[in-house]
């Protein structure tokens, strides 16, 4: 899901170097789902006072009289307003023009890279999210992409049971809402149409309509029945199949510890599957070096589905390649 953060005082909130030094502590007010609210009720006359030029201490500063206390009030310069919203609910189009004019819009798309080190029994969670979002963007639009926040709990609990809970309670219901229960397109997002039956999350049971209604009744065939395959959530292959329907579950979640050399860089793979690169005994940023090695040896940076390989998976692939190529 694509989210937005909008901030009043764009010069102050997003360009900190332009903020004048002050001993006054900065205050932040966050309004969640601001696009769903009634702007006139949320801000009232403050909608004018939140403009940078209208704040207290500025040449065009304005004040209002509060309706209940009758006190004079103005918005101080040290107050920063942040509103959050998501674009999937389509309420952005009807958002008050006054809000659009006074706030800067910052897009915050899903960030699969934050899940780069998360693997659940061989399932690369960042790749799982990237592939599903690529399909959602093709079938709907990029505003409906799944957010990485759904999978963040896997950082502390990288278990198949936790992943199954996320899919059953959050991902699948959200896809039902996005696609208005068009189960066939949901199946496409999950790549079910290319998996073996036992690994599909959604199943279409066969039914003989003549037995149900007789020959005299014509039933609309578009009203197809779909069932959720509860056992699929407990199988690693069901999730691997979202990424690549030919993928097989690893025999073990333990990896073989390996080490390879490239110039003055040592590449190490631990039994957890993690990869680290060292130069002169010091750990270095792995991604740029791995991409350089991949380019030198013509190793693809993409998976079979066309999504970028994670640093961890690319590292394991390059280490195995260098070991084989070593004299």
ZADO-1210 file (C-alpha; in nm, 4 decimals, padded with zeros to 6 digits):
<atoms>
<atom x="00.0000" y="00.0000" z="00.0000" code="UNK" pos="1"/>
<atom x="00.1429" y="00.3367" z="-00.0962" code="UNK" pos="2"/>
<atom x="00.1291" y="00.5835" z="00.1847" code="UNK" pos="3"/>
<atom x="00.1815" y="00.9569" z="00.1918" code="UNK" pos="4"/>
<atom x="00.3104" y="01.1892" z="00.4580" code="UNK" pos="5"/>
<atom x="00.2161" y="01.5494" z="00.4182" code="UNK" pos="6"/>
<atom x="00.3773" y="01.8301" z="00.6069" code="UNK" pos="7"/>
<atom x="00.2906" y="02.1891" z="00.6650" code="UNK" pos="8"/>
<atom x="00.5885" y="02.4228" z="00.6810" code="UNK" pos="9"/>
<atom x="00.7629" y="02.2467" z="00.3948" code="UNK" pos="10"/>
<atom x="01.0746" y="02.4597" z="00.4345" code="UNK" pos="11"/>
<atom x="01.0978" y="02.3698" z="00.8007" code="UNK" pos="12"/>
<atom x="00.9904" y="02.0072" z="00.7973" code="UNK" pos="13"/>
<atom x="01.1763" y="01.8665" z="00.4988" code="UNK" pos="14"/>
<atom x="01.4658" y="02.1098" z="00.4536" code="UNK" pos="15"/>
<atom x="01.6185" y="02.1332" z="00.7969" code="UNK" pos="16"/>
<atom x="01.9077" y="02.3502" z="00.6817" code="UNK" pos="17"/>
<atom x="01.6631" y="02.6332" z="00.6153" code="UNK" pos="18"/>
<atom x="01.5291" y="02.6347" z="00.9710" code="UNK" pos="19"/>
<atom x="01.6618" y="02.9256" z="01.1748" code="UNK" pos="20"/>
<atom x="01.8523" y="02.8251" z="01.4844" code="UNK" pos="21"/>
<atom x="01.6354" y="02.8607" z="01.7886" code="UNK" pos="22"/>
<atom x="01.6350" y="02.7537" z="02.1489" code="UNK" pos="23"/>
<atom x="01.2630" y="02.6865" z="02.1240" code="UNK" pos="24"/>
<atom x="01.2029" y="02.3108" z="02.1208" code="UNK" pos="25"/>
<atom x="01.0288" y="02.1796" z="01.8114" code="UNK" pos="26"/>
<atom x="00.6852" y="02.0225" z="01.8505" code="UNK" pos="27"/>
<atom x="00.5250" y="01.7741" z="01.6123" code="UNK" pos="28"/>
<atom x="00.1535" y="01.7048" z="01.5721" code="UNK" pos="29"/>
<atom x="00.0682" y="01.3902" z="01.3731" code="UNK" pos="30"/>
<atom x="-00.2809" y="01.3455" z="01.2289" code="UNK" pos="31"/>
<atom x="-00.3362" y="00.9894" z="01.1079" code="UNK" pos="32"/>
<atom x="-00.5624" y="00.9263" z="00.8048" code="UNK" pos="33"/>
<atom x="-00.6015" y="01.3006" z="00.7582" code="UNK" pos="34"/>
<atom x="-00.7730" y="01.2566" z="00.4211" code="UNK" pos="35"/>
<atom x="-01.0642" y="01.0757" z="00.5859" code="UNK" pos="36"/>
<atom x="-01.1456" y="01.3639" z="00.8174" code="UNK" pos="37"/>
<atom x="-01.3565" y="01.6710" z="00.7699" code="UNK" pos="38"/>
<atom x="-01.0922" y="01.9370" z="00.7118" code="UNK" pos="39"/>
<atom x="-01.3152" y="02.2236" z="00.8247" code="UNK" pos="40"/>
<atom x="-01.3817" y="02.0418" z="01.1527" code="UNK" pos="41"/>
<atom x="-01.0203" y="01.9410" z="01.2087" code="UNK" pos="42"/>
<atom x="-00.8646" y="02.2820" z="01.1444" code="UNK" pos="43"/>
<atom x="-01.1410" y="02.5392" z="01.1318" code="UNK" pos="44"/>
<atom x="-00.9869" y="02.8849" z="01.1090" code="UNK" pos="45"/>
<atom x="-00.6445" y="02.7348" z="01.1761" code="UNK" pos="46"/>
<atom x="-00.6249" y="02.6291" z="00.8107" code="UNK" pos="47"/>
<atom x="-00.4988" y="02.9799" z="00.7328" code="UNK" pos="48"/>
<atom x="-00.2826" y="03.0158" z="01.0424" code="UNK" pos="49"/>
<atom x="-00.0742" y="02.7033" z="00.9699" code="UNK" pos="50"/>
<atom x="00.0796" y="02.8653" z="00.6617" code="UNK" pos="51"/>
<atom x="00.4464" y="02.9548" z="00.7295" code="UNK" pos="52"/>
<atom x="00.3974" y="03.3242" z="00.6489" code="UNK" pos="53"/>
<atom x="00.0941" y="03.3508" z="00.8792" code="UNK" pos="54"/>
<atom x="00.2586" y="03.2079" z="01.1896" code="UNK" pos="55"/>
<atom x="00.3473" y="03.4023" z="01.4999" code="UNK" pos="56"/>
<atom x="00.6545" y="03.6221" z="01.4633" code="UNK" pos="57"/>
<atom x="00.6370" y="03.6488" z="01.0838" code="UNK" pos="58"/>
<atom x="00.5558" y="03.9725" z="00.8958" code="UNK" pos="59"/>
<atom x="00.2142" y="03.8412" z="00.7845" code="UNK" pos="60"/>
<atom x="00.1286" y="03.6738" z="01.1170" code="UNK" pos="61"/>
<atom x="-00.2417" y="03.6339" z="01.1931" code="UNK" pos="62"/>
<atom x="-00.4392" y="03.5673" z="01.5094" code="UNK" pos="63"/>
<atom x="-00.7897" y="03.4387" z="01.5765" code="UNK" pos="64"/>
<atom x="-01.0174" y="03.4531" z="01.8763" code="UNK" pos="65"/>
<atom x="-01.0865" y="03.1088" z="02.0159" code="UNK" pos="66"/>
<atom x="-01.4656" y="03.0488" z="02.0225" code="UNK" pos="67"/>
<atom x="-01.4902" y="02.9216" z="02.3811" code="UNK" pos="68"/>
<atom x="-01.2142" y="03.0936" z="02.5813" code="UNK" pos="69"/>
<atom x="-01.2235" y="03.4118" z="02.3675" code="UNK" pos="70"/>
<atom x="-00.8462" y="03.4226" z="02.3919" code="UNK" pos="71"/>
<atom x="-00.6293" y="03.5392" z="02.1039" code="UNK" pos="72"/>
<atom x="-00.4412" y="03.2547" z="01.9406" code="UNK" pos="73"/>
<atom x="-00.1766" y="03.2090" z="01.6702" code="UNK" pos="74"/>
<atom x="00.0248" y="02.9110" z="01.5496" code="UNK" pos="75"/>
<atom x="00.3905" y="02.9196" z="01.6591" code="UNK" pos="76"/>
<atom x="00.6812" y="02.8612" z="01.4225" code="UNK" pos="77"/>
<atom x="00.8107" y="02.5621" z="01.6172" code="UNK" pos="78"/>
<atom x="00.4995" y="02.3482" z="01.5455" code="UNK" pos="79"/>
<atom x="00.5245" y="02.0937" z="01.2641" code="UNK" pos="80"/>
<atom x="00.2155" y="01.9207" z="01.1286" code="UNK" pos="81"/>
<atom x="00.2389" y="01.5752" z="00.9720" code="UNK" pos="82"/>
<atom x="-00.0634" y="01.4060" z="00.8199" code="UNK" pos="83"/>
<atom x="-00.0576" y="01.0422" z="00.7083" code="UNK" pos="84"/>
<atom x="-00.2807" y="00.8695" z="00.4586" code="UNK" pos="85"/>
<atom x="-00.2828" y="00.5796" z="00.2171" code="UNK" pos="86"/>
<atom x="-00.3815" y="00.5976" z="-00.1464" code="UNK" pos="87"/>
<atom x="-00.5631" y="00.2641" z="-00.1701" code="UNK" pos="88"/>
<atom x="-00.8949" y="00.3968" z="-00.0368" code="UNK" pos="89"/>
<atom x="-00.9271" y="00.6416" z="-00.3276" code="UNK" pos="90"/>
<atom x="-01.0275" y="00.9283" z="-00.0991" code="UNK" pos="91"/>
<atom x="-00.7365" y="01.1438" z="-00.2167" code="UNK" pos="92"/>
<atom x="-00.9298" y="01.2728" z="-00.5169" code="UNK" pos="93"/>
<atom x="-01.1929" y="01.4383" z="-00.2990" code="UNK" pos="94"/>
<atom x="-00.9454" y="01.5867" z="-00.0534" code="UNK" pos="95"/>
<atom x="-00.9982" y="01.9497" z="00.0303" code="UNK" pos="96"/>
<atom x="-00.8030" y="02.1806" z="-00.2000" code="UNK" pos="97"/>
<atom x="-00.7041" y="02.3900" z="00.1015" code="UNK" pos="98"/>
<atom x="-00.5193" y="02.0915" z="00.2399" code="UNK" pos="99"/>
<atom x="-00.3441" y="02.0250" z="-00.0899" code="UNK" pos="100"/>
<atom x="-00.2247" y="02.3846" z="-00.1108" code="UNK" pos="101"/>
<atom x="-00.0818" y="02.4042" z="00.2393" code="UNK" pos="102"/>
<atom x="00.0975" y="02.0709" z="00.2655" code="UNK" pos="103"/>
<atom x="00.3882" y="01.9083" z="00.0852" code="UNK" pos="104"/>
<atom x="00.3190" y="01.5517" z="-00.0303" code="UNK" pos="105"/>
<atom x="00.5864" y="01.2885" z="00.0265" code="UNK" pos="106"/>
<atom x="00.5254" y="00.9418" z="-00.1164" code="UNK" pos="107"/>
<atom x="00.6276" y="00.6502" z="00.1048" code="UNK" pos="108"/>
<atom x="00.6080" y="00.3346" z="-00.1103" code="UNK" pos="109"/>
<atom x="00.6560" y="-00.0205" z="00.0207" code="UNK" pos="110"/>
<atom x="01.0210" y="-00.0896" z="00.1024" code="UNK" pos="111"/>
<atom x="01.0957" y="-00.4616" z="00.0589" code="UNK" pos="112"/>
<atom x="01.4637" y="-00.3912" z="00.1253" code="UNK" pos="113"/>
<atom x="01.3781" y="-00.3495" z="00.4941" code="UNK" pos="114"/>
<atom x="01.2992" y="-00.7229" z="00.4919" code="UNK" pos="115"/>
<atom x="01.6179" y="-00.8206" z="00.3118" code="UNK" pos="116"/>
<atom x="01.7587" y="-01.0273" z="00.5982" code="UNK" pos="117"/>
<atom x="01.4295" y="-01.2018" z="00.6778" code="UNK" pos="118"/>
<atom x="01.4000" y="-01.5621" z="00.5643" code="UNK" pos="119"/>
<atom x="01.1403" y="-01.8139" z="00.6791" code="UNK" pos="120"/>
<atom x="01.2505" y="-02.1703" z="00.6091" code="UNK" pos="121"/>
<atom x="01.4182" y="-02.0635" z="00.2868" code="UNK" pos="122"/>
<atom x="01.1466" y="-01.8147" z="00.1832" code="UNK" pos="123"/>
<atom x="01.2982" y="-01.4741" z="00.1037" code="UNK" pos="124"/>
<atom x="01.0283" y="-01.2475" z="00.2451" code="UNK" pos="125"/>
<atom x="01.1428" y="-00.9337" z="00.0621" code="UNK" pos="126"/>
<atom x="01.1286" y="-01.1190" z="-00.2694" code="UNK" pos="127"/>
<atom x="00.7876" y="-01.2601" z="-00.1769" code="UNK" pos="128"/>
<atom x="00.6550" y="-00.9079" z="-00.1204" code="UNK" pos="129"/>
<atom x="00.8178" y="-00.7677" z="-00.4354" code="UNK" pos="130"/>
<atom x="00.6689" y="-01.0358" z="-00.6608" code="UNK" pos="131"/>
<atom x="00.3173" y="-00.9973" z="-00.5191" code="UNK" pos="132"/>
<atom x="00.3360" y="-00.6193" z="-00.5545" code="UNK" pos="133"/>
<atom x="00.4554" y="-00.6479" z="-00.9153" code="UNK" pos="134"/>
<atom x="00.1466" y="-00.8555" z="-00.9939" code="UNK" pos="135"/>
<atom x="-00.0879" y="-00.6243" z="-00.8022" code="UNK" pos="136"/>
<atom x="00.0527" y="-00.3224" z="-00.9888" code="UNK" pos="137"/>
<atom x="-00.0089" y="-00.4994" z="-01.3207" code="UNK" pos="138"/>
<atom x="-00.3629" y="-00.6103" z="-01.2308" code="UNK" pos="139"/>
<atom x="-00.4728" y="-00.2949" z="-01.0436" code="UNK" pos="140"/>
<atom x="-00.2238" y="-00.0135" z="-00.9902" code="UNK" pos="141"/>
<atom x="00.0767" y="00.0699" z="-00.7760" code="UNK" pos="142"/>
<atom x="-00.1397" y="00.2479" z="-00.5160" code="UNK" pos="143"/>
<atom x="-00.2719" y="-00.0900" z="-00.4000" code="UNK" pos="144"/>
<atom x="00.0667" y="-00.2518" z="-00.3390" code="UNK" pos="145"/>
<atom x="00.1095" y="-00.4310" z="-00.0076" code="UNK" pos="146"/>
<atom x="00.3071" y="-00.2477" z="00.2593" code="UNK" pos="147"/>
<atom x="00.6178" y="-00.3996" z="00.4125" code="UNK" pos="148"/>
<atom x="00.4797" y="-00.3339" z="00.7616" code="UNK" pos="149"/>
<atom x="00.2667" y="-00.6488" z="00.7447" code="UNK" pos="150"/>
<atom x="00.5841" y="-00.8595" z="00.7420" code="UNK" pos="151"/>
<atom x="00.7928" y="-00.6676" z="00.9973" code="UNK" pos="152"/>
<atom x="00.6895" y="-00.9067" z="01.2834" code="UNK" pos="153"/>
<atom x="00.8855" y="-01.1775" z="01.1006" code="UNK" pos="154"/>
<atom x="01.2075" y="-01.0012" z="01.1970" code="UNK" pos="155"/>
<atom x="01.1594" y="-01.1105" z="01.5570" code="UNK" pos="156"/>
<atom x="00.9639" y="-01.4287" z="01.4818" code="UNK" pos="157"/>
<atom x="01.0728" y="-01.5753" z="01.1459" code="UNK" pos="158"/>
<atom x="00.8515" y="-01.8829" z="01.1653" code="UNK" pos="159"/>
<atom x="00.6197" y="-02.0482" z="00.9185" code="UNK" pos="160"/>
<atom x="00.3348" y="-02.0243" z="01.1720" code="UNK" pos="161"/>
<atom x="00.3770" y="-01.6451" z="01.1952" code="UNK" pos="162"/>
<atom x="00.3917" y="-01.6092" z="00.8166" code="UNK" pos="163"/>
<atom x="00.0761" y="-01.8200" z="00.7848" code="UNK" pos="164"/>
<atom x="-00.0996" y="-01.5984" z="01.0383" code="UNK" pos="165"/>
<atom x="-00.0039" y="-01.2854" z="00.8418" code="UNK" pos="166"/>
<atom x="-00.1383" y="-01.4334" z="00.5194" code="UNK" pos="167"/>
<atom x="-00.4606" y="-01.5672" z="00.6693" code="UNK" pos="168"/>
<atom x="-00.5504" y="-01.2676" z="00.8827" code="UNK" pos="169"/>
<atom x="-00.4110" y="-00.9754" z="00.6826" code="UNK" pos="170"/>
<atom x="-00.2897" y="-01.0434" z="00.3292" code="UNK" pos="171"/>
<atom x="-00.5736" y="-01.2596" z="00.1970" code="UNK" pos="172"/>
<atom x="-00.8554" y="-01.0413" z="00.3429" code="UNK" pos="173"/>
<atom x="-00.6851" y="-00.7327" z="00.1989" code="UNK" pos="174"/>
<atom x="-00.6634" y="-00.8931" z="-00.1455" code="UNK" pos="175"/>
<atom x="-01.0334" y="-00.9815" z="-00.1203" code="UNK" pos="176"/>
<atom x="-01.1098" y="-00.6160" z="-00.0576" code="UNK" pos="177"/>
<atom x="-00.8805" y="-00.4879" z="-00.3336" code="UNK" pos="178"/>
<atom x="-01.0167" y="-00.7226" z="-00.5983" code="UNK" pos="179"/>
<atom x="-01.3795" y="-00.7186" z="-00.4806" code="UNK" pos="180"/>
<atom x="-01.3583" y="-01.0939" z="-00.4225" code="UNK" pos="181"/>
<atom x="-01.2526" y="-01.1617" z="-00.7800" code="UNK" pos="182"/>
<atom x="-01.0916" y="-01.4880" z="-00.6731" code="UNK" pos="183"/>
<atom x="-00.9322" y="-01.5616" z="-01.0062" code="UNK" pos="184"/>
<atom x="-00.7232" y="-01.2445" z="-00.9967" code="UNK" pos="185"/>
<atom x="-00.6364" y="-01.3097" z="-00.6316" code="UNK" pos="186"/>
<atom x="-00.5190" y="-01.6505" z="-00.7481" code="UNK" pos="187"/>
<atom x="-00.2975" y="-01.4809" z="-01.0073" code="UNK" pos="188"/>
<atom x="-00.1370" y="-01.2611" z="-00.7414" code="UNK" pos="189"/>
<atom x="-00.0574" y="-01.5748" z="-00.5393" code="UNK" pos="190"/>
<atom x="00.0575" y="-01.7595" z="-00.8545" code="UNK" pos="191"/>
<atom x="-00.1798" y="-02.0417" z="-00.7575" code="UNK" pos="192"/>
<atom x="-00.2732" y="-02.1215" z="-01.1167" code="UNK" pos="193"/>
<atom x="00.0791" y="-02.2580" z="-01.1750" code="UNK" pos="194"/>
<atom x="00.1211" y="-02.4539" z="-00.8502" code="UNK" pos="195"/>
<atom x="00.0301" y="-02.8139" z="-00.7734" code="UNK" pos="196"/>
<atom x="-00.3163" y="-02.8374" z="-00.6156" code="UNK" pos="197"/>
<atom x="-00.1866" y="-02.9127" z="-00.2664" code="UNK" pos="198"/>
<atom x="00.0176" y="-02.5896" z="-00.2642" code="UNK" pos="199"/>
<atom x="-00.2603" y="-02.3579" z="-00.3785" code="UNK" pos="200"/>
<atom x="-00.4150" y="-02.1187" z="-00.1281" code="UNK" pos="201"/>
<atom x="-00.7388" y="-02.1085" z="-00.3287" code="UNK" pos="202"/>
<atom x="-00.9168" y="-02.4083" z="-00.4740" code="UNK" pos="203"/>
<atom x="-01.2102" y="-02.4245" z="-00.7095" code="UNK" pos="204"/>
<atom x="-01.4086" y="-02.7356" z="-00.6203" code="UNK" pos="205"/>
<atom x="-01.5837" y="-02.9188" z="-00.8984" code="UNK" pos="206"/>
<atom x="-01.9607" y="-02.9300" z="-00.8736" code="UNK" pos="207"/>
<atom x="-02.2293" y="-03.0800" z="-01.0957" code="UNK" pos="208"/>
<atom x="-02.4961" y="-02.8106" z="-01.1337" code="UNK" pos="209"/>
<atom x="-02.7346" y="-03.0564" z="-01.2944" code="UNK" pos="210"/>
<atom x="-02.7293" y="-03.2627" z="-00.9759" code="UNK" pos="211"/>
<atom x="-02.7930" y="-02.9522" z="-00.7668" code="UNK" pos="212"/>
<atom x="-03.0702" y="-02.7924" z="-00.9733" code="UNK" pos="213"/>
<atom x="-03.1753" y="-03.0281" z="-01.2505" code="UNK" pos="214"/>
<atom x="-03.1731" y="-02.9724" z="-01.6260" code="UNK" pos="215"/>
<atom x="-03.4448" y="-02.7042" z="-01.6241" code="UNK" pos="216"/>
<atom x="-03.2426" y="-02.4467" z="-01.4268" code="UNK" pos="217"/>
<atom x="-02.9760" y="-02.2365" z="-01.6003" code="UNK" pos="218"/>
<atom x="-02.7210" y="-02.1106" z="-01.3481" code="UNK" pos="219"/>
<atom x="-02.4878" y="-01.8198" z="-01.4169" code="UNK" pos="220"/>
<atom x="-02.1477" y="-01.9817" z="-01.4502" code="UNK" pos="221"/>
<atom x="-01.9761" y="-01.6596" z="-01.3433" code="UNK" pos="222"/>
<atom x="-02.0834" y="-01.7243" z="-00.9861" code="UNK" pos="223"/>
<atom x="-01.7907" y="-01.9587" z="-00.9328" code="UNK" pos="224"/>
<atom x="-01.7231" y="-02.1072" z="-00.5942" code="UNK" pos="225"/>
<atom x="-01.3784" y="-02.0858" z="-00.4381" code="UNK" pos="226"/>
<atom x="-01.2539" y="-02.2483" z="-00.1195" code="UNK" pos="227"/>
<atom x="-00.9551" y="-02.1575" z="00.0943" code="UNK" pos="228"/>
<atom x="-00.7077" y="-02.4430" z="00.1288" code="UNK" pos="229"/>
<atom x="-00.6158" y="-02.4249" z="00.4981" code="UNK" pos="230"/>
<atom x="-00.3368" y="-02.6825" z="00.4630" code="UNK" pos="231"/>
<atom x="-00.1539" y="-02.4667" z="00.2070" code="UNK" pos="232"/>
<atom x="-00.0712" y="-02.2066" z="00.4716" code="UNK" pos="233"/>
<atom x="00.1338" y="-02.4680" z="00.6560" code="UNK" pos="234"/>
<atom x="00.3478" y="-02.5633" z="00.3543" code="UNK" pos="235"/>
<atom x="00.6700" y="-02.3877" z="00.2613" code="UNK" pos="236"/>
<atom x="00.6131" y="-02.4692" z="-00.1070" code="UNK" pos="237"/>
<atom x="00.2938" y="-02.2618" z="-00.1087" code="UNK" pos="238"/>
<atom x="00.4924" y="-01.9444" z="-00.0376" code="UNK" pos="239"/>
<atom x="00.7931" y="-02.0395" z="-00.2499" code="UNK" pos="240"/>
<atom x="00.5466" y="-02.0976" z="-00.5338" code="UNK" pos="241"/>
<atom x="00.4353" y="-01.7344" z="-00.5170" code="UNK" pos="242"/>
<atom x="00.7888" y="-01.6381" z="-00.6176" code="UNK" pos="243"/>
<atom x="00.8642" y="-01.9322" z="-00.8471" code="UNK" pos="244"/>
<atom x="00.6236" y="-02.2210" z="-00.9014" code="UNK" pos="245"/>
<atom x="00.9163" y="-02.4539" z="-00.9775" code="UNK" pos="246"/>
<atom x="01.0895" y="-02.3865" z="-00.6439" code="UNK" pos="247"/>
<atom x="01.1217" y="-02.6710" z="-00.3936" code="UNK" pos="248"/>
<atom x="01.1373" y="-02.6503" z="-00.0162" code="UNK" pos="249"/>
<atom x="01.4940" y="-02.6815" z="00.1122" code="UNK" pos="250"/>
<atom x="01.5794" y="-03.0087" z="00.2838" code="UNK" pos="251"/>
<atom x="01.7015" y="-02.8071" z="00.5800" code="UNK" pos="252"/>
<atom x="01.6951" y="-02.4444" z="00.6884" code="UNK" pos="253"/>
<atom x="02.0627" y="-02.4791" z="00.7836" code="UNK" pos="254"/>
<atom x="02.3173" y="-02.3690" z="00.5258" code="UNK" pos="255"/>
<atom x="02.6678" y="-02.4933" z="00.4711" code="UNK" pos="256"/>
<atom x="02.9309" y="-02.2527" z="00.5966" code="UNK" pos="257"/>
<atom x="03.1347" y="-02.1387" z="00.2966" code="UNK" pos="258"/>
<atom x="03.4116" y="-01.8942" z="00.2187" code="UNK" pos="259"/>
<atom x="03.5445" y="-01.7526" z="-00.1083" code="UNK" pos="260"/>
<atom x="03.8051" y="-01.4955" z="-00.2088" code="UNK" pos="261"/>
<atom x="03.7763" y="-01.2145" z="-00.4636" code="UNK" pos="262"/>
<atom x="04.0848" y="-00.9950" z="-00.4766" code="UNK" pos="263"/>
<atom x="04.1394" y="-00.8607" z="-00.1256" code="UNK" pos="264"/>
<atom x="03.7791" y="-00.9333" z="-00.0265" code="UNK" pos="265"/>
<atom x="03.6738" y="-01.2405" z="00.1707" code="UNK" pos="266"/>
<atom x="03.3142" y="-01.3536" z="00.1219" code="UNK" pos="267"/>
<atom x="03.1634" y="-01.5659" z="00.4006" code="UNK" pos="268"/>
<atom x="02.8360" y="-01.7567" z="00.4242" code="UNK" pos="269"/>
<atom x="02.7240" y="-01.8651" z="00.7706" code="UNK" pos="270"/>
<atom x="02.5060" y="-02.1631" z="00.8586" code="UNK" pos="271"/>
<atom x="02.2117" y="-01.9241" z="00.8931" code="UNK" pos="272"/>
<atom x="02.2507" y="-01.8251" z="00.5283" code="UNK" pos="273"/>
<atom x="02.3736" y="-01.4756" z="00.6117" code="UNK" pos="274"/>
<atom x="02.6526" y="-01.3336" z="00.3959" code="UNK" pos="275"/>
<atom x="02.9236" y="-01.0904" z="00.5007" code="UNK" pos="276"/>
<atom x="03.2183" y="-00.9422" z="00.3158" code="UNK" pos="277"/>
<atom x="03.5470" y="-00.8500" z="00.4800" code="UNK" pos="278"/>
<atom x="03.8429" y="-00.6452" z="00.3606" code="UNK" pos="279"/>
<atom x="04.1538" y="-00.6493" z="00.5780" code="UNK" pos="280"/>
<atom x="03.9481" y="-00.8139" z="00.8504" code="UNK" pos="281"/>
<atom x="03.6859" y="-00.5368" z="00.8531" code="UNK" pos="282"/>
<atom x="03.3237" y="-00.5929" z="00.7519" code="UNK" pos="283"/>
<atom x="03.2314" y="-00.3823" z="00.4465" code="UNK" pos="284"/>
<atom x="02.9095" y="-00.2910" z="00.2687" code="UNK" pos="285"/>
<atom x="02.8284" y="-00.6053" z="00.0726" code="UNK" pos="286"/>
<atom x="02.5888" y="-00.4891" z="-00.1981" code="UNK" pos="287"/>
<atom x="02.8191" y="-00.2696" z="-00.4133" code="UNK" pos="288"/>
<atom x="03.0948" y="-00.5334" z="-00.4124" code="UNK" pos="289"/>
<atom x="02.8551" y="-00.8169" z="-00.4945" code="UNK" pos="290"/>
<atom x="02.7138" y="-00.6180" z="-00.7866" code="UNK" pos="291"/>
<atom x="03.0682" y="-00.5541" z="-00.9114" code="UNK" pos="292"/>
<atom x="03.1512" y="-00.9252" z="-00.8919" code="UNK" pos="293"/>
<atom x="02.8232" y="-01.0163" z="-01.0637" code="UNK" pos="294"/>
<atom x="02.8984" y="-00.7742" z="-01.3462" code="UNK" pos="295"/>
<atom x="03.2503" y="-00.9085" z="-01.3886" code="UNK" pos="296"/>
<atom x="03.1321" y="-01.2698" z="-01.4085" code="UNK" pos="297"/>
<atom x="02.8057" y="-01.2044" z="-01.5929" code="UNK" pos="298"/>
<atom x="02.5898" y="-01.3201" z="-01.3015" code="UNK" pos="299"/>
<atom x="02.2320" y="-01.1965" z="-01.3200" code="UNK" pos="300"/>
<atom x="02.1139" y="-00.9597" z="-01.0476" code="UNK" pos="301"/>
<atom x="01.7549" y="-01.0675" z="-01.1110" code="UNK" pos="302"/>
<atom x="01.5566" y="-01.3695" z="-01.0023" code="UNK" pos="303"/>
<atom x="01.3690" y="-01.5945" z="-01.2442" code="UNK" pos="304"/>
<atom x="01.0619" y="-01.3711" z="-01.1961" code="UNK" pos="305"/>
<atom x="01.2517" y="-01.0548" z="-01.2890" code="UNK" pos="306"/>
<atom x="01.2764" y="-00.9042" z="-00.9401" code="UNK" pos="307"/>
<atom x="01.6147" y="-00.7957" z="-00.7958" code="UNK" pos="308"/>
<atom x="01.7943" y="-01.0641" z="-00.5983" code="UNK" pos="309"/>
<atom x="01.8385" y="-00.9871" z="-00.2319" code="UNK" pos="310"/>
<atom x="02.1881" y="-00.9225" z="-00.1027" code="UNK" pos="311"/>
<atom x="02.1753" y="-01.2474" z="00.0920" code="UNK" pos="312"/>
<atom x="02.0689" y="-01.4645" z="-00.2021" code="UNK" pos="313"/>
<atom x="02.3024" y="-01.2894" z="-00.4460" code="UNK" pos="314"/>
<atom x="02.5887" y="-01.3343" z="-00.2009" code="UNK" pos="315"/>
<atom x="02.5228" y="-01.7064" z="-00.1620" code="UNK" pos="316"/>
<atom x="02.5048" y="-01.7464" z="-00.5399" code="UNK" pos="317"/>
<atom x="02.8334" y="-01.5601" z="-00.5953" code="UNK" pos="318"/>
<atom x="03.0150" y="-01.7515" z="-00.3187" code="UNK" pos="319"/>
<atom x="02.9109" y="-02.0833" z="-00.4730" code="UNK" pos="320"/>
<atom x="03.0202" y="-01.9584" z="-00.8161" code="UNK" pos="321"/>
<atom x="03.3634" y="-01.8415" z="-00.6917" code="UNK" pos="322"/>
<atom x="03.4238" y="-02.1710" z="-00.5109" code="UNK" pos="323"/>
<atom x="03.3506" y="-02.3665" z="-00.8294" code="UNK" pos="324"/>
<atom x="03.5699" y="-02.1363" z="-01.0390" code="UNK" pos="325"/>
<atom x="03.8602" y="-02.1397" z="-00.7936" code="UNK" pos="326"/>
<atom x="04.1723" y="-02.3152" z="-00.9303" code="UNK" pos="327"/>
</atoms>
